[in-house]
Amino acid sequence: MEQATEFVKLLFSSGHLIHYGGLALLLIIIFAETGLFFGFIFPGDALLVTAGIFCGSADLSVNIYLLVLTVALAAIAGNATGFATGKYFGKRLFLKNDTFFFKQRHLETARAYYDKHGGLALVGGRFIPVVRTFVPILAGAIDMNFWRFTLLNLAGAILWSGTLIPLGYLLGRQIPGSVDYIEYIVLGITVVTMTILIRGAVKLKKGK
């Protein structure tokens, strides 16, 4: 039981995940969060900023350019997988019952965001929890043009990894001691992203 508890703590702690799993585990989680139904449980924004901080403070021995590039590639591959999943299941997704890994309300949130912003939701949605997981799936389900999706997928992944990771990197370089306060930094990021998500959910409810 104690081992299971420790595993859960590790799974949802961005600092511990990167410290113990390194770049490989980071890329696997980014891929899962941006392309698989259950990926919405992972804190993608916090992971990217944390990885940048660790890289800047030399706690993660990876070149910053390699880190940004590989994370962007993992995010691109994740979205492509989500798109293919949506295309395969198609309209059946909107009739699917809720499961532990799939919630209709998440798909509805992504659809509302997509209806409001169009294809650009694939770019801006990268910065919003849950939305970044389900928007590419939705794009596939509604049969979005593949080449348009690919272009927006590339733009969104590069913008996402190219802003949050360097932000953390600069923080780690300028304030090396920030590593000791990583939990508070992650908490701040989580509060901001969840506030954005809650505001979007409230607007969706009012729209209905």
C-alpha positions in Angstrom: 0.0 0.0 0.0 2.8 2.4 0.9 4.5 1.6 -2.4 1.3 2.4 -4.3 1.0 5.7 -2.5 4.5 6.6 -3.3 3.9 5.7 -7.0 0.9 8.0 -7.1 2.9 10.9 -5.5 5.6 10.3 -8.1 3.1 10.2 -11.0 1.6 13.6 -10.2 4.8 15.4 -9.0 6.5 17.1 -11.9 9.7 17.6 -10.0 10.0 14.0 -8.9 9.0 12.7 -12.4 11.7 14.6 -14.1 14.3 14.0 -11.3 13.8 10.2 -11.4 12.6 9.6 -15.0 14.7 12.2 -16.8 14.1 13.2 -20.4 12.7 9.8 -21.5 9.8 9.8 -19.0 9.1 13.4 -19.6 8.6 12.8 -23.4 6.4 9.7 -22.7 4.1 11.8 -20.5 3.9 14.7 -22.9 3.0 12.3 -25.7 0.3 10.7 -23.5 -1.1 14.0 -22.3 -1.5 15.4 -25.9 -2.7 12.2 -27.6 -4.4 9.7 -25.3 -7.8 9.8 -23.6 -6.4 9.5 -20.1 -3.6 12.0 -20.7 -5.6 14.9 -19.3 -4.6 13.7 -15.8 -1.0 14.9 -16.3 0.2 18.4 -15.5 1.8 19.3 -18.9 2.4 23.0 -18.3 4.0 22.4 -14.9 6.1 19.6 -16.4 7.5 21.9 -19.1 8.3 24.8 -16.7 9.9 22.4 -14.2 12.0 20.7 -17.0 13.2 24.2 -18.0 14.1 25.1 -14.4 16.0 21.8 -13.9 17.8 22.4 -17.2 18.7 25.9 -16.3 20.0 24.9 -12.8 21.9 21.9 -14.3 19.8 19.4 -12.3 18.8 18.0 -15.7 21.8 17.4 -17.9 20.1 18.1 -21.3 20.9 20.8 -23.7 18.1 23.4 -23.7 17.7 23.3 -27.5 17.5 19.5 -27.5 14.9 19.7 -24.7 12.7 22.1 -26.5 13.0 20.2 -29.8 12.3 16.7 -28.3 9.3 18.0 -26.3 7.9 19.6 -29.4 8.3 16.4 -31.3 6.6 14.4 -28.5 3.7 16.9 -28.5 3.4 16.7 -32.3 3.3 12.9 -32.2 0.8 13.0 -29.4 -1.6 15.3 -31.3 -1.2 13.2 -34.4 -2.2 10.1 -32.4 -5.2 11.9 -31.0 -6.3 13.1 -34.5 -6.0 9.5 -35.8 -8.1 8.2 -32.8 -10.8 10.8 -33.4 -10.9 10.0 -37.1 -11.1 6.2 -36.4 -13.9 6.5 -33.8 -15.6 9.4 -35.6 -19.1 10.3 -34.5 -19.2 7.4 -32.1 -17.2 9.5 -29.6 -20.1 11.8 -29.0 -22.3 8.7 -28.1 -19.7 7.0 -25.9 -20.5 6.5 -22.3 -18.3 8.0 -19.6 -15.5 5.7 -18.3 -12.6 6.2 -16.0 -10.4 7.3 -18.9 -13.0 9.2 -21.0 -15.5 11.9 -20.0 -18.1 13.4 -22.3 -17.8 16.8 -20.5 -14.1 17.0 -21.5 -15.0 16.5 -25.1 -17.8 19.1 -24.8 -15.3 21.6 -23.3 -12.9 21.0 -26.2 -15.8 21.3 -28.7 -16.9 24.7 -27.2 -13.3 26.0 -27.4 -13.0 24.7 -31.0 -16.4 26.3 -32.0 -15.2 29.6 -30.6 -11.7 29.7 -32.0 -11.8 27.3 -35.0 -8.6 25.6 -36.1 -6.6 28.0 -33.9 -7.9 26.0 -30.9 -5.1 23.5 -31.8 -2.6 26.3 -31.1 -4.1 28.2 -28.2 -5.5 25.0 -26.7 -2.0 23.8 -26.0 -1.9 26.0 -23.0 -5.2 24.8 -21.4 -5.4 21.6 -19.4 -7.9 19.0 -20.7 -8.5 21.0 -23.9 -5.0 20.2 -25.2 -5.8 16.5 -24.8 -9.3 16.4 -26.5 -9.0 19.1 -29.2 -6.9 17.0 -31.6 -9.3 14.0 -31.0 -12.2 16.3 -31.8 -10.4 17.6 -34.9 -10.1 14.0 -36.2 -13.8 13.2 -35.3 -15.1 16.2 -37.3 -12.9 15.2 -40.2 -10.7 18.4 -40.2 -8.4 18.7 -43.2 -5.3 16.7 -42.5 -2.8 19.2 -43.9 -4.4 22.1 -42.1 -4.3 20.1 -38.9 -0.7 19.2 -39.4 0.3 22.9 -39.9 -1.6 24.0 -36.7 -0.2 21.0 -34.8 3.4 22.0 -35.6 2.8 25.6 -34.8 1.1 24.8 -31.4 3.7 22.3 -30.3 6.6 24.7 -31.2 4.9 27.6 -29.4 4.1 25.5 -26.3 7.5 24.0 -25.8 9.3 27.1 -27.1 7.7 29.4 -24.4 7.2 27.4 -21.2 10.5 25.5 -21.2 12.7 28.7 -21.9 10.6 30.5 -19.2 11.6 27.8 -16.7 15.2 27.8 -18.0 15.6 31.5 -17.4 14.2 31.1 -13.9 16.6 28.3 -13.2 19.6 30.2 -14.6 18.8 33.5 -12.8 17.6 32.0 -9.6 19.4 28.6 -9.0 17.7 28.3 -5.7 14.3 28.2 -7.4 14.7 24.4 -7.6 14.1 24.3 -3.8 10.7 26.0 -4.3 9.6 24.0 -7.3 6.5 22.8 -5.5 5.3 26.4 -5.0 6.1 27.3 -8.6 4.2 24.3 -9.8 1.3 25.2 -7.5 1.2 28.7 -9.0 1.2 27.3 -12.5 -1.6 24.8 -11.6 -3.7 27.6 -10.1 -3.4 29.7 -13.2 -4.2 26.9 -15.7 -7.1 25.6 -13.6 -8.5 29.1 -13.4 -8.5 29.3 -17.2 -10.2 25.9 -17.4 -12.8 26.8 -14.8 -13.6 30.1 -16.5 -14.0 28.2 -19.8 -16.3 25.7 -18.2 -18.5 28.5 -16.7 -18.8 30.2 -20.1 -19.8 26.8 -21.6 -22.5 26.4 -19.0 -23.8 29.9 -19.5 -23.8 29.3 -23.3 -26.0 26.2 -22.8 
